[in-house]
Amino acid sequence: MKKRMRHLMSLALVTAMVVPMAACGGGASGSASSGTSSASGSSAAASSSAASSESASEAASSASSTAAVSSGSAAAAAGDEGKVLNIEVWNNEFPNRLADHYPGFEAADPEDATKGGKIGDVTVNFILTDNQDNKYQTKLDEDLSAQADASDDDKVDLFLIEADYALKYVDADADVAMPLKDLGITDDDLSKQFQYTKDIVTDANGDIRGSSWQACSAGLIYNRAIAKEVLGSDDPDTVQQSVSDWDKFNETAGKMKDAGYKITATANDTYRVYSNNVSGPWVQDGKVVVDDNIKKWADDSKALVDAGETTTNDLWSDEWSAGFQAPGDVFCYFGPAWLINFSMGNAPDKDDDGSIAHAGGWGLVNGPQGYYWGGSWICAAQGTDNPTLAKDIILTMTTDDDVMKEIAVKDSDCVNNKTVLDALADDDSFGNAILGGQNPYKMLSEGAEKVDMSNVSPYDQGCNEEYMSAMKNYFDGNASYDEALDQFKQAVAEKYPELSE
């Protein structure tokens, strides 16, 4: 254990940085840069689903009847195991998912799932630490380092991780997340999941150490009213033709400006698209490498800012989300299903015209390049005294067809299950109310099949954030590109002294 935690703490130095830009689910307690800053939980997202109440009821009934057998068996088998299940989270997303979709979960407070509850005679305790200033990882590292000496009721049983720092916690030498096979979870159990969601949590020995209910392929989310005015149509095929590559996207930005609109709320909106389509990782042979596609983002963004076609506002700021309100002056945002439902869908009706989402005023297309953004993975902690219940929660919440369908229908999340998504994609009666009744699942499912995780590294979070931070000075005219690049290199050197330029 000592060897394991020494390795973990050394990896902590690799990822000790400000909170990640890309993270699925910010919730009420998430940081402003961790994903869904305005989320209020799945109950709010439910109101945005265009699926009929009858469909949701059928899904819920089916999930409850089939999964209850599994959870009932788990409770029986766990009779000799721990009586407290500690789950480390950074927001209210997973607590809401568990409360809404895990059969037999009894919430202590129906209005706040983070207050925990009961599964049978096991008390469920959510350890909630927000992501601001890397607090979540710091707290998780501290608790995992004390796991061997912790009392049964204080042991970490499950913990959630994000794509930007997943490699740290699934590392074989760190050995803090159990290989799923040690819980009795098989490759066949995970066979319907998208490959990329397994690749990111696979260690050097080929062992999978986490599982996700989400597939976070993403696209370009556009304001339908603006599309009709400027492009002549809000039909997705027509809109896609105007943004199908970066040259056409930048050309459309000029048209938007002429009509009095911004193409995006900030230059940072497009960053994930570029950074997901690089030819190599940030760090190669111990050296930081700025990929050509990252440099292209800086070049394209500088041109857009100089032309007055976008801004340098911060993601998740009030200025950034102002475009959620009707009539809106921002043509498009970039994001996956969680951004649509948790951020846009939960935007309050601040003005007389209200939220664009509540009026079904958004549409979704692929945009210039395919990409993904975020995701949450469930890991079982080494040393848990609740392995049977941990296994059942992972299986139920990430592999059960009926529960996956229920999450997709009720919460409009893009679930990590090919069978369920294919069925929903072919269902003409299914649509997303926020997207004006558009069914996004065929597009998102196809995108998830193409996600490539081969260029991720433990350094992504810090390098991405420091590059964007440095480039803001360049975009604002306060530094040349070379000066901004020097700022980036200096910041990375301070974070990761073991790396060279």
C-alpha positions as CSV (number, residue, x, y, z in Angstrom):
1,M,0.0,0.0,0.0
2,K,2.9,2.4,0.8
3,K,4.4,1.8,-2.6
4,R,1.0,2.3,-4.2
5,M,0.4,5.6,-2.5
6,R,3.9,6.9,-3.1
7,H,3.2,6.4,-6.8
8,L,-0.2,8.0,-6.5
9,M,1.2,11.1,-4.8
10,S,3.9,11.4,-7.4
11,L,1.2,11.3,-10.0
12,A,-0.6,13.9,-8.0
13,L,2.2,16.2,-8.8
14,V,1.6,15.6,-12.4
15,T,-2.0,16.6,-12.1
16,A,-1.8,19.2,-9.3
17,M,-3.3,22.2,-11.2
18,V,-6.3,24.4,-11.5
19,V,-9.6,22.6,-12.1
20,P,-10.0,20.9,-15.5
21,M,-11.9,22.7,-18.3
22,A,-13.4,19.4,-19.5
23,A,-15.5,17.5,-17.1
24,C,-18.9,16.1,-17.4
25,G,-21.4,17.3,-14.8
26,G,-20.6,20.4,-12.7
27,G,-23.8,20.3,-10.7
28,A,-24.6,22.6,-7.9
29,S,-21.3,22.0,-6.2
30,G,-19.1,21.7,-9.3
31,S,-16.5,24.3,-10.1
32,A,-17.1,27.0,-12.7
33,S,-14.7,25.2,-15.1
34,S,-15.6,21.6,-14.6
35,G,-18.5,21.2,-16.9
36,T,-22.1,22.0,-16.1
37,S,-21.8,25.0,-14.0
38,S,-25.6,25.8,-14.0
39,A,-26.8,22.2,-13.5
40,S,-29.3,21.6,-10.8
41,G,-29.6,17.8,-11.2
42,S,-31.4,15.2,-13.2
43,S,-34.8,16.2,-12.0
44,A,-34.5,19.5,-13.8
45,A,-33.1,17.8,-16.9
46,A,-36.2,15.5,-16.9
47,S,-38.4,18.4,-17.7
48,S,-36.5,19.0,-21.0
49,S,-37.0,15.5,-22.4
50,A,-39.3,15.3,-25.3
51,A,-40.1,11.7,-24.7
52,S,-43.6,11.1,-23.7
53,S,-44.5,10.5,-20.1
54,E,-45.8,7.1,-21.1
55,S,-42.4,6.2,-22.6
56,A,-40.6,7.4,-19.4
57,S,-43.0,5.4,-17.3
58,E,-42.5,2.3,-19.3
59,A,-38.7,2.6,-19.1
60,A,-38.8,3.2,-15.3
61,S,-41.2,0.3,-14.8
62,S,-39.0,-2.0,-16.8
63,A,-35.8,-0.8,-15.1
64,S,-37.3,-1.2,-11.7
65,S,-38.6,-4.7,-12.3
66,T,-35.5,-6.1,-13.9
67,A,-32.7,-4.4,-11.9
68,A,-34.5,-4.9,-8.6
69,V,-33.6,-8.6,-8.9
70,S,-29.9,-7.6,-9.2
71,S,-29.9,-5.1,-6.4
72,G,-31.9,-7.5,-4.2
73,S,-29.3,-10.2,-4.7
74,A,-26.6,-7.8,-4.0
75,A,-28.1,-6.7,-0.7
76,A,-28.4,-10.3,0.3
77,A,-24.9,-11.2,-0.7
78,A,-23.6,-8.1,1.0
79,G,-25.0,-9.1,4.4
80,D,-21.6,-9.9,5.7
81,E,-20.0,-6.8,4.2
82,G,-19.8,-3.1,5.4
83,K,-22.8,-1.2,6.5
84,V,-21.6,2.2,5.2
85,L,-21.0,2.8,1.5
86,N,-18.7,5.9,1.0
87,I,-18.8,7.4,-2.5
88,E,-16.5,10.3,-3.4
89,V,-17.9,12.8,-5.9
90,W,-17.3,16.4,-7.0
91,N,-20.9,17.4,-7.7
92,N,-24.5,16.2,-7.6
93,E,-24.6,14.4,-10.9
94,F,-23.9,10.9,-9.8
95,P,-25.9,11.2,-6.5
96,N,-28.9,12.2,-8.6
97,R,-28.3,9.4,-11.1
98,L,-28.1,6.8,-8.2
99,A,-31.2,8.2,-6.5
100,D,-33.3,8.4,-9.6
101,H,-32.2,5.1,-11.3
102,Y,-30.8,2.6,-8.8
103,P,-33.6,0.3,-7.6
104,G,-34.0,0.2,-3.8
105,F,-32.1,3.5,-3.1
106,E,-34.0,5.5,-0.5
107,A,-32.9,9.1,-0.4
108,A,-32.4,10.8,3.0
109,D,-33.6,14.0,1.4
110,P,-35.7,13.7,-1.8
111,E,-34.7,17.3,-2.6
112,D,-30.9,16.8,-2.3
113,A,-29.5,13.4,-3.3
114,T,-26.0,14.4,-2.0
115,K,-27.4,13.9,1.5
116,G,-27.1,10.2,0.8
117,G,-29.6,7.5,1.9
118,K,-30.0,3.8,2.3
119,I,-29.7,0.7,0.1
120,G,-31.2,-2.0,2.1
121,D,-29.5,-1.8,5.5
122,V,-26.4,-0.1,4.0
123,T,-26.0,3.7,4.6
124,V,-24.9,5.5,1.5
125,N,-22.7,8.5,2.2
126,F,-21.6,10.9,-0.5
127,I,-18.3,12.7,0.2
128,L,-18.8,15.8,-1.8
129,T,-15.8,18.0,-2.6
130,D,-16.0,20.6,-5.3
131,N,-13.4,20.8,-8.1
132,Q,-12.3,24.4,-7.5
133,D,-8.5,24.7,-7.2
134,N,-8.1,20.9,-7.6
135,K,-9.8,20.3,-4.2
136,Y,-11.5,17.1,-5.3
137,Q,-8.4,15.3,-6.4
138,T,-6.6,16.6,-3.3
139,K,-9.3,15.2,-1.0
140,L,-9.5,11.9,-2.9
141,D,-5.7,11.5,-2.7
142,E,-5.8,12.0,1.0
143,D,-8.6,9.6,1.6
144,L,-7.1,6.9,-0.6
145,S,-3.7,7.2,1.0
146,A,-5.4,6.5,4.4
147,Q,-7.4,3.6,3.0
148,A,-5.3,0.8,4.5
149,D,-5.6,2.2,8.1
150,A,-9.2,3.5,7.8
151,S,-12.0,1.9,9.8
152,D,-14.6,0.0,7.8
153,D,-17.1,2.8,8.1
154,D,-14.5,5.4,6.9
155,K,-13.1,3.4,3.9
156,V,-13.7,4.8,0.4
157,D,-15.8,2.3,-1.5
158,L,-16.5,4.0,-4.8
159,F,-15.1,7.2,-6.4
160,L,-15.8,9.1,-9.5
161,I,-13.2,10.3,-12.0
162,E,-13.1,12.4,-15.2
163,A,-11.3,11.9,-18.5
164,D,-8.8,14.7,-17.9
165,Y,-7.2,12.9,-14.9
166,A,-8.4,9.3,-15.3
167,L,-5.0,8.0,-16.2
168,K,-3.7,9.0,-12.7
169,Y,-6.3,6.9,-10.9
170,V,-6.3,3.8,-13.1
171,D,-2.5,3.5,-13.2
172,A,-1.5,-0.1,-12.4
173,D,1.4,1.0,-10.1
174,A,-0.8,3.4,-8.2
175,D,-3.4,0.5,-7.8
176,V,-6.0,2.6,-6.1
177,A,-8.9,1.6,-8.4
178,M,-9.8,-2.1,-8.5
179,P,-9.6,-3.9,-11.8
180,L,-13.2,-4.6,-12.6
181,K,-12.4,-8.3,-13.2
182,D,-11.5,-8.5,-9.5
183,L,-15.1,-7.6,-8.8
184,G,-16.3,-10.3,-11.1
185,I,-17.2,-7.8,-13.9
186,T,-16.4,-9.4,-17.3
187,D,-15.6,-8.2,-20.8
188,D,-19.0,-9.5,-21.8
189,D,-20.7,-7.3,-19.2
190,L,-19.1,-4.3,-20.9
191,S,-19.6,-5.4,-24.5
192,K,-22.2,-2.9,-25.4
193,Q,-20.1,0.1,-24.2
194,F,-18.2,2.3,-26.6
195,Q,-14.6,1.4,-26.9
196,Y,-13.1,4.8,-26.0
197,T,-14.9,4.7,-22.7
198,K,-13.0,1.6,-21.8
199,D,-9.7,2.6,-23.3
200,I,-9.4,5.7,-21.1
201,V,-9.7,3.5,-17.9
202,T,-7.5,0.6,-19.1
203,D,-4.1,0.3,-17.4
204,A,-0.8,-0.8,-18.8
205,N,-1.6,-4.4,-18.1
206,G,-4.9,-4.3,-20.0
207,D,-7.1,-4.2,-17.0
208,I,-10.2,-2.0,-17.0
209,R,-10.5,-0.1,-13.7
210,G,-13.7,2.0,-14.2
211,S,-17.0,2.1,-16.0
212,S,-19.1,5.0,-17.3
213,W,-22.8,5.4,-18.0
214,Q,-22.1,8.2,-20.5
215,A,-20.8,8.5,-24.0
216,C,-19.7,12.1,-24.5
217,S,-19.3,12.6,-28.2
218,A,-20.2,16.1,-29.0
219,G,-21.2,18.6,-31.7
220,L,-22.1,22.1,-32.6
221,I,-25.3,23.4,-30.9
222,Y,-26.9,26.3,-32.9
223,N,-29.5,28.9,-32.3
224,R,-32.4,27.9,-34.7
225,A,-33.8,31.5,-34.9
226,I,-30.4,32.9,-35.9
227,A,-29.9,30.1,-38.4
228,K,-33.2,30.9,-40.1
229,E,-32.4,34.6,-40.3
230,V,-28.8,34.4,-41.5
231,L,-28.6,31.0,-43.3
232,G,-32.2,30.9,-44.5
233,S,-33.0,27.6,-42.7
234,D,-32.7,25.9,-39.3
235,D,-32.6,22.5,-40.9
236,P,-29.6,20.5,-39.6
237,D,-28.4,19.5,-43.0
238,T,-28.4,23.0,-44.2
239,V,-26.7,24.3,-41.1
240,Q,-24.1,21.6,-41.3
241,Q,-23.1,22.7,-44.8
242,S,-22.3,26.1,-43.4
243,V,-20.0,24.8,-40.7
244,S,-18.7,21.5,-42.2
245,D,-15.0,22.5,-41.9
246,W,-13.1,25.3,-40.4
247,D,-12.9,27.4,-43.5
248,K,-16.7,27.3,-43.9
249,F,-17.1,27.9,-40.2
250,N,-15.0,31.0,-40.3
251,E,-16.8,32.2,-43.4
252,T,-20.1,31.8,-41.6
253,A,-18.7,33.8,-38.7
254,G,-18.4,36.8,-41.0
255,K,-22.0,36.4,-42.1
256,M,-23.1,36.3,-38.4
257,K,-21.1,39.4,-37.6
258,D,-22.7,41.3,-40.5
259,A,-26.1,40.3,-39.1
260,G,-25.2,41.5,-35.6
261,Y,-24.3,38.1,-34.0
262,K,-21.2,36.4,-32.6
263,I,-20.3,33.0,-34.0
264,T,-19.5,31.7,-30.5
265,A,-19.7,33.2,-27.0
266,T,-15.9,32.9,-26.6
267,A,-12.8,31.7,-28.5
268,N,-12.6,28.9,-25.9
269,D,-15.8,27.4,-27.1
270,T,-14.0,25.7,-30.0
271,Y,-10.8,24.6,-28.1
272,R,-11.9,21.0,-27.4
273,V,-12.7,20.4,-31.0
274,Y,-9.2,21.3,-32.0
275,S,-7.5,19.6,-29.1
276,N,-9.3,16.3,-29.6
277,N,-8.0,16.2,-33.2
278,V,-4.3,16.4,-32.6
279,S,-1.7,14.1,-34.2
280,G,0.2,13.4,-31.0
281,P,0.0,13.9,-27.2
282,W,1.1,17.1,-25.4
283,V,4.2,15.3,-24.0
284,Q,6.4,13.2,-26.2
285,D,9.7,11.7,-24.9
286,G,9.5,14.1,-22.0
287,K,9.1,17.1,-24.1
288,V,6.1,19.4,-24.5
289,V,4.9,19.6,-28.1
290,V,2.4,22.1,-29.4
291,D,0.5,20.2,-32.1
292,D,-0.3,21.9,-35.4
293,N,-4.0,21.6,-34.7
294,I,-3.5,23.4,-31.3
295,K,-1.6,26.2,-33.1
296,K,-4.4,26.3,-35.7
297,W,-6.9,27.0,-32.9
298,A,-4.8,29.9,-31.8
299,D,-4.5,31.3,-35.4
300,D,-8.2,30.9,-36.2
301,S,-9.3,32.3,-32.8
302,K,-7.1,35.3,-33.1
303,A,-8.6,36.1,-36.5
304,L,-12.2,35.7,-35.1
305,V,-11.4,37.9,-32.1
306,D,-9.7,40.6,-34.2
307,A,-12.7,40.6,-36.6
308,G,-15.1,41.1,-33.7
309,E,-16.7,37.7,-34.4
310,T,-16.2,36.2,-31.0
311,T,-14.9,37.2,-27.6
312,T,-12.3,36.2,-25.0
313,N,-14.8,35.7,-22.2
314,D,-14.2,32.9,-19.8
315,L,-16.1,29.6,-20.1
316,W,-18.9,29.3,-17.6
317,S,-19.0,33.1,-16.9
318,D,-22.2,35.1,-17.0
319,E,-21.1,36.7,-20.2
320,W,-20.5,33.2,-21.8
321,S,-24.0,31.9,-20.8
322,A,-25.9,35.1,-21.7
323,G,-26.4,33.5,-25.1
324,F,-28.7,30.9,-23.5
325,Q,-31.4,33.6,-23.1
326,A,-33.8,34.5,-25.9
327,P,-33.4,36.0,-28.4
328,G,-29.7,35.5,-28.0
329,D,-26.8,37.0,-29.9
330,V,-24.6,33.9,-30.1
331,F,-25.0,31.6,-33.0
332,C,-23.5,28.4,-31.6
333,Y,-21.9,26.6,-28.7
334,F,-19.9,23.4,-28.7
335,G,-20.7,20.4,-26.4
336,P,-22.1,17.0,-25.7
337,A,-25.5,15.9,-24.4
338,W,-24.7,17.0,-20.9
339,L,-24.1,20.6,-22.0
340,I,-27.4,20.7,-23.8
341,N,-29.4,19.4,-21.0
342,F,-27.7,20.4,-17.8
343,S,-26.3,23.8,-18.8
344,M,-28.7,25.0,-21.5
345,G,-31.7,23.1,-20.2
346,N,-31.3,24.4,-16.7
347,A,-30.8,28.1,-17.8
348,P,-33.4,30.1,-15.9
349,D,-35.9,32.3,-17.6
350,K,-34.2,35.6,-16.7
351,D,-35.9,37.8,-19.2
352,D,-39.3,38.2,-20.7
353,D,-38.4,36.1,-23.7
354,G,-37.0,33.3,-21.4
355,S,-34.6,30.6,-22.0
356,I,-34.0,29.5,-25.6
357,A,-33.8,25.9,-24.4
358,H,-37.3,26.0,-22.8
359,A,-38.7,27.1,-26.2
360,G,-36.9,24.3,-28.1
361,G,-34.7,26.8,-29.8
362,W,-31.5,24.9,-30.3
363,G,-30.4,22.4,-33.0
364,L,-27.4,20.0,-33.2
365,V,-25.0,19.2,-36.0
366,N,-21.6,17.6,-36.2
367,G,-19.7,20.8,-37.0
368,P,-16.2,21.1,-38.4
369,Q,-14.6,18.1,-36.7
370,G,-15.8,15.2,-34.5
371,Y,-14.8,15.3,-30.8
372,Y,-15.8,14.4,-27.3
373,W,-15.9,16.3,-24.1
374,G,-15.9,15.0,-20.6
375,G,-17.5,12.0,-19.0
376,S,-17.7,10.5,-15.5
377,W,-16.4,7.0,-14.6
378,I,-17.2,5.0,-11.5
379,C,-14.3,3.2,-9.8
380,A,-14.3,0.8,-6.9
381,A,-11.6,1.6,-4.4
382,Q,-9.0,-1.0,-3.4
383,G,-9.7,-2.0,0.1
384,T,-13.5,-1.4,-0.1
385,D,-15.5,-3.5,2.4
386,N,-18.5,-3.4,0.1
387,P,-17.3,-5.2,-3.0
388,T,-20.6,-6.9,-3.8
389,L,-22.6,-3.7,-3.6
390,A,-19.9,-1.8,-5.5
391,K,-20.1,-4.4,-8.3
392,D,-23.9,-4.2,-8.5
393,I,-23.9,-0.4,-8.6
394,I,-21.4,-0.4,-11.4
395,L,-23.2,-3.1,-13.4
396,T,-26.6,-1.6,-12.8
397,M,-25.7,2.0,-13.5
398,T,-23.4,1.5,-16.5
399,T,-24.5,-1.8,-18.2
400,D,-28.1,-2.5,-17.5
401,D,-30.1,-1.9,-20.7
402,D,-33.3,-0.9,-19.0
403,V,-31.5,1.6,-16.6
404,M,-29.6,3.0,-19.6
405,K,-32.8,3.6,-21.5
406,E,-34.4,5.2,-18.5
407,I,-31.4,7.6,-18.1
408,A,-31.6,8.4,-21.8
409,V,-35.3,9.0,-21.8
410,K,-35.7,10.7,-18.4
411,D,-32.5,12.7,-18.4
412,S,-31.7,13.0,-22.1
413,D,-28.2,11.9,-21.4
414,C,-26.2,10.1,-24.1
415,V,-25.7,6.7,-22.5
416,N,-22.8,4.4,-23.0
417,N,-24.8,1.5,-24.5
418,K,-24.8,0.9,-28.2
419,T,-27.9,-1.2,-28.2
420,V,-30.0,1.4,-26.3
421,L,-28.8,4.3,-28.4
422,D,-29.4,2.4,-31.7
423,A,-32.9,1.7,-30.6
424,L,-33.6,5.3,-29.6
425,A,-32.0,6.6,-32.8
426,D,-34.5,4.5,-34.8
427,D,-37.4,5.6,-32.7
428,D,-39.3,8.3,-34.7
429,S,-41.3,9.1,-31.6
430,F,-38.3,10.2,-29.6
431,G,-36.9,13.7,-29.6
432,N,-35.2,16.2,-27.4
433,A,-37.4,19.2,-26.5
434,I,-34.4,21.5,-26.1
435,L,-33.4,20.6,-29.7
436,G,-36.9,21.4,-31.0
437,G,-37.8,17.7,-31.1
438,Q,-34.6,16.7,-32.9
439,N,-33.4,13.2,-32.1
440,P,-29.6,13.5,-31.5
441,Y,-28.7,9.9,-30.8
442,K,-27.8,8.6,-34.2
443,M,-25.3,11.5,-34.6
444,L,-23.9,11.1,-31.1
445,S,-23.7,7.3,-31.3
446,E,-21.8,7.5,-34.6
447,G,-19.5,10.1,-33.0
448,A,-18.8,8.0,-30.0
449,E,-17.6,5.1,-32.3
450,K,-15.0,7.4,-33.7
451,V,-13.5,8.8,-30.5
452,D,-9.8,8.1,-30.3
453,M,-8.1,8.2,-26.9
454,S,-4.6,7.3,-28.1
455,N,-3.2,10.9,-27.7
456,V,-4.3,11.5,-24.1
457,S,-1.8,11.8,-21.3
458,P,-1.6,12.7,-17.6
459,Y,-0.4,16.2,-18.6
460,D,-3.5,17.2,-20.7
461,Q,-5.3,19.1,-18.0
462,G,-2.5,21.4,-17.2
463,C,-1.2,21.9,-20.7
464,N,-4.7,22.7,-22.1
465,E,-5.5,25.2,-19.4
466,E,-2.2,26.9,-19.5
467,Y,-2.2,27.2,-23.3
468,M,-5.7,28.8,-23.3
469,S,-4.8,31.1,-20.5
470,A,-1.6,32.3,-22.2
471,M,-3.4,32.7,-25.6
472,K,-6.0,35.0,-24.0
473,N,-3.2,37.6,-23.7
474,Y,-2.4,37.1,-27.4
475,F,-6.0,37.4,-28.5
476,D,-6.5,40.5,-26.4
477,G,-3.5,42.1,-28.0
478,N,-1.5,42.2,-24.8
479,A,1.3,39.8,-26.1
480,S,2.6,38.5,-29.4
481,Y,2.1,34.8,-30.1
482,D,5.7,34.1,-29.2
483,E,5.4,36.0,-26.0
484,A,2.2,34.1,-25.1
485,L,3.9,30.8,-26.0
486,D,6.8,31.7,-23.7
487,Q,4.3,32.3,-20.9
488,F,2.7,28.9,-21.6
489,K,6.1,27.2,-21.5
490,Q,7.0,28.9,-18.2
491,A,3.7,27.9,-16.6
492,V,4.1,24.3,-17.7
493,A,7.7,24.1,-16.5
494,E,6.5,25.3,-13.1
495,K,3.8,22.7,-13.0
496,Y,5.9,19.9,-14.4
497,P,9.5,20.5,-13.7
498,E,10.4,17.1,-15.1
499,L,9.4,18.1,-18.6
500,S,11.6,20.0,-21.2
501,E,10.5,22.5,-23.8
